[in-house]
């Protein structure tokens, strides 16, 4: 993902978009060393993944983000060269 893609998904995340009916399983295991590089994933799946990882899983309440986890997730998306469509 490039800088423009990362900004787009973070903007949607902060705007409250969540895409509850979209399957984000293509991103499960992204932090693992054997996660394939160059995987193609829909934008909605990336936003849903980030929403789960940064808002619901690690945040203290529903209205905040775990900024450290968001930084980690964005780094993995970039490192693994995820292609957003």
Secondary structure, DSSP 4 states (H G I P E B T S, - for coil): --HHHHHHHHHHHHTT---TTS--GGGTTTTSTTSPTT-EE-HHHHHHHHHIIIIIISSSSTT---HHHHHHHHHHHHHTTPEE-
